[in-house]
Amino acid sequence: MALDIVCMGEPMLEFNQDPASTDPVLYRKGHGGDTANSAVAAARQGARVGYLTALGTDAFGDDFMALWEREGIDTSRVLRNPDAHTGIYFVTHGAKGHEFSYMRAGSAASRMKPEQVPADYVASAKFLHISGISQAISADACDSVFAAIDAARKAGTKVSYDTNLRLRLWPIERARAVMNATAAMADVLLPSLDDATALTGLEDADAIADFYLKLGAKLVAVKLGPQGSLVASPDWRERVPGRTVKAVDATGAGDTFAGSFLAELARGAEPRAAARYANAAAALSTQGFGAVAPIPRREAVEAFLAS
């Protein structure tokens, strides 16, 4: 099967507190996990997407398999581990915004080993999409990501990398070392401004783009939140403005940008046009609660861009 994008990582079932409810312990069930969110975003833009991970043989794992079937995402290489659980997380909302609490230690995805990475599956896609979170959850998971990158580079599959720095998972020194090594191998690098500032010590988006291009990344899209994105290659760069919406929950907006950006690149779009599209998709995704439910489909994004 020829695919546009193979995403790899750790899906996590989401329980998102409903701030509109009078019951403070009412949580809405949803789906999350950064590359899993990106996979859904890409599929909803019309891309042919496959997902590579391990799930528990539990109800939460079944829930993800059902989601991906509904979204048309290929799951032929998803592993099921009877000795491990599918990860979950909770989102609470307060004066400081949304906060995350995770139950992921020992998850099935964190136990995935390099020898379980199907090189032929990675080779079947135009893009392999990975993230720093997948490298941070365990040594085996980190090695598996590098095995996938190796398979991609040997096959001519382009590597897309979203840093998604989570300092609860690893110390900044280790994160810098691993992420810089990975960024140097990326055809498409997708850091957020906050991540990149922590990782590089730089606060200016142009300086951050220069840092990663010099490191070896071929195309850098610095995610700037409501301000849009800065897209840069060794030969050109452009700040692509964001789109204004009434946001209620930014959970997964960066993942929506990543999936939509890759879907557009896979369709043959020029990177600046892909960023304009992805900015719009990410903005629309902030108008509902949770990571996956509010991700828009292509017709909604195109209508928003035309308005």
Number of C-alpha atoms within 10 A of each C-alpha: 8 12 20 23 29 27 28 28 28 30 29 27 20 24 21 25 21 18 15 8 10 8 10 12 12 14 17 15 12 20 24 26 23 30 30 31 27 32 32 32 35 32 24 22 25 17 24 22 28 30 27 28 24 27 30 20 17 15 11 20 22 14 14 21 17 12 14 19 12 9 16 17 22 18 16 10 15 16 17 19 19 11 13 19 24 28 25 21 18 20 18 17 15 8 5 6 9 15 12 13 11 13 14 18 17 15 24 26 32 28 21 25 18 16 12 14 20 14 17 11 21 30 22 20 24 22 26 32 31 30 26 23 24 27 26 23 23 21 15 19 24 22 17 24 25 17 18 26 25 16 20 23 17 11 16 14 22 21 26 28 26 27 25 22 23 15 12 10 14 15 11 15 10 11 21 17 11 15 22 19 13 26 26 16 21 28 19 24 29 27 28 20 21 16 18 25 15 14 20 14 10 16 13 12 21 16 12 22 26 16 16 23 20 12 16 17 25 19 23 29 30 25 27 20 20 17 14 24 27 22 24 23 18 14 6 8 17 15 19 21 17 21 19 13 13 10 14 12 18 21 23 26 30 28 30 34 33 33 31 35 31 31 29 21 20 20 14 10 15 11 21 20 14 22 30 20 25 30 33 25 32 31 27 25 32 23 18 17 22 27 28 25 14 21 32 24 19 18 11 15 23 15 9 15 14 7 6
